Amino acid sequence: MGKRRAGRELLRSLSKKQKKHLREFGEEHPFYDKVLACYFIGCYCCCCLHLCFSFQSEDSDKASAESDSEAEVEQISGYHKLLATLKTSPESESEEEEDESESEEAEESEAEMDSERCQETGEGEGGEEDKNDVAEEEEGTTDTAEQMLSQEQADGTDTSCDPRHGIIEEFTDVKHESEFSLETNFMEEESGDCYADRRDSNPFKQHMDKELEEKEIKNMSTLPKTSSRSQWPRLGQLIFSSTLEKHKTLKADKEVDVKQLHLHKPLESTWPKVNKQFLSAVDKPTDSFFTPLQRELFCIMNSYRDLFYPERNALTNGEEIRHAYCLHALNHVLKANAQVLSNNAKRRDRKPGTDTDDHRDQGLTRPKVLMIVPFRECALRIVHIVISLLEVNDKKKIDVSNKKRFKGEFGSDPEEKPPNLKRPEDYEAVFAGNIDDHFRIGVAILQKSMRLYAPFYSSDIIIASPLGIRTVIGAEGEKKRDFDFLSSIEILIIDQADIYLMQNWEHVLHLMKHINLLPLDSHGVDFSRVRMPNLNNWSKYYRQTLLFSALQDPQINSVFNKHCFNYVGQVAVRNVPFTGSISHVVVQLPHVFRRLEADSITSVIDARFQFFIDKVLPEYRDAIMSHTLIYVPSYFDYVRLRNYFKKEDLNFTHICEYTKKAAVCRARRFFLKGEKQFLLFTERFHFYKRYTIKGIRNLIFYELPTYSHFYSEICNMLKATDSGVDATWTCTVLYSKYDAQKLAAVVGIDRTAQMLQSKKNVHLFVTGEN
């Protein structure tokens, strides 16, 4: 009885989230871990509103077992003691369930009261959104720990590392380790040399077998890059830049010959079937392999040049691009593994005592491809594409280990999506499926088999989110950190880079600083098989980086220009927008663009704040300028303005990505009724929620939006009121010469050139017809 009482007392002290996590996974939620809590306090940054709570998926991430080091024995915490009482006491389990249900009922009633208050103020649409978002933010996991365990055991999955089962050991997967080992396998006899393409024109061999000289490495570090421009039919204007290669014009292939692609043999038959859905949407396809966009993108990818494509759109071409880079990555992995397996057979058959240095075909570690994607749904789609590309026909299904477990952790239940949520189409496309942003998974591919949840040092492809890879890399001074598996990455794919601006861009920069460094441990590598560039620490000059984004941003450009060192050069798509998003504003609204001056890009933040409080804010202090929404892209600027408004005792309210639901509802109601004159509104909140803010009469863009279409969306929120105050609507935008890219996306390239040349304020009256 004493154990039961102790369990009940500890149970009562837990919050709802702690109880839920304890019941489902049998352990304390990693968010409440002291080490992790200290880490996030120490490196706080403007991350998305899911970031702080995304550690709910840590149980699946631990199962990846990235390193081969032995797991440390952890001390038994109060949670595990409580877990023991729960397992042995049915009475405690029933009490926990009762407490959980009471807590849920209390929250639901509170949410209903909040939504009723919003509806009473005439904000029916907003109230509906707030009510539905309760379901949107809840985790609808339906399987218990015991059910998941039984599924994994039925699928032959090793669950030794899953903390949900109370065991913290490294994921070894002994059953599949020897099967997927490159060192102990040989090329299948029936495959012959069709897998090991030795033709001199093979782009893979041309790129990987070239040995650079020290003089060339020095030139790449000191000499400036030469650039040239070319116009392609689908991609538009391309800028090719390189240090070693002489000036040359890239040309797009009008027709694709499958033999010239040098695809791994199975991919020649599977790719047309996998890509059929996109080919059927093309009016007059010129070939049976690629769409016009895919053909030009793959032409650049297959040349192993770095690529930056800033026109990815989740609604139109996002899946086309994903299929194209999955084909390129898988083609690279299959060729690299085939070369190793072929050389294994040669080394086995050579005469005793023969020493040869001709079989250098590996890196210092096995992972070759790193794919950075924002959500689990993206990783799920990538794995499905890879599986489809490996299956030659319906009769020859490849063996995929741990498939059920992967589907359970990365999939989503369509019924979990709350009904009646009115969101734009691009929002639905970006946030489809499982949008957890903390994950990482290793994938090993060998001949006709594929292994999910492979340890990183036994993987060929690593798929991860920036946060997921960041928690493995760790920070300087931490005891448990590892980045050796990034030492020999040959292809880095960063997809949907614009979303990381809304999450935490520091994670991307941290990754770029730790990729292609010499490993601290040998990890059992055979140095006689390692390529000389890897031994010379020149891996970064051979790495191909593929960067896809929905927009051009200085931070994304900086990564491409400063952290990519490919010796064959870079290709960037640089199309200028002739018509900006201002043309999509449907309300008749005067737009005033006010230019501020700054000496440097580092001083523009302080200059903007001073310009706002000295010249802009005084014009809106009058009571007649009520209902003023201030759109602030940066969270740091938002905090600075909020503190200033509090200090000056201004009548304002504020909404950011961390504001609780009830506070958001109150702020919207106060602003609509005019009880608060100002509303500070962050861009990240709009990105993740897309609420319609009613009652706006005056609009101030403290800085131009990151996404250009947000400008028209916010402007179109202005609605005519019963008092007929349409004529008093205003829109003021602050900009500097350093905002040229954002300004061009909003007003077009022609107006941008005029505005940057003139130092006067620009007045525009734009409707949807302009």
Secondary structure, 3 states (H helix, E strand, C coil): CHHHHHHHHHHHCCCHHHHHHHHHHCCCCHHHCHHHHHHHHHCCCCCCCCHHHHHHHHHHHHCCCCCCCCCCCCCCCHHHHHHHHHHHCHHHHHHHHHHHHHHHHHHHHHHHHHHHHHHHCCCHHHHHHHHHHHHHHCCCCCCCHHHHHHHHHHCCCCCCCCHHHCCCCCCCCHHHHCCCCCCCCCCCCCCHHHCCCCCCCCHHHHHHHCCCCHHHHHHHHHCCCEEEEEEECCCEEEEEEECCCCCCCCCCCCCCCHHHHCCCHHHHHHHHHHCHHHHCCCCCCCCCCCCHHHHHHHHHHCCCCEEEECCCCCCCCHHHHHHHHHHHHHHHHHHHHHHHHHHHHHHHHCCCCCCCCCCCCECCCCCCEEEECCCHHHHHHHHHHHHHHHCCCCCCCCEEECHHHHHHHHCCCHHHCCCCCCCCHHHHHHCCCCCCCCCEEEEEEECCEEEECCCHHHCCEEEECHHHHHHHHCCCCCCCCCCHHHCCCCEEEECCHHHHHHCCHHHHHHHHHHCCCCCCCCCCCCHHHECHHHHCCCHHHCCEEEEECCCCCHHHHHHHHHCCCCCCCEEEECCCCCCCHHHHCCCCEEEEEEECCCCCCCCHHHHHHHHHHHHHHHHHCCHHHCCEEEEECCHHHHHHHHHHHHHCCCCEEEECCCCCHHHHHHHHHHHHHCCCCEEEEEHHHHHHHCCCCCCCCEEEECCCCCCCHHHHHHHCCCCCCCCCCHHHCEEEEEECHHHHHHHHHHHCHHHHHHHHHCCCCEEEEECCCC
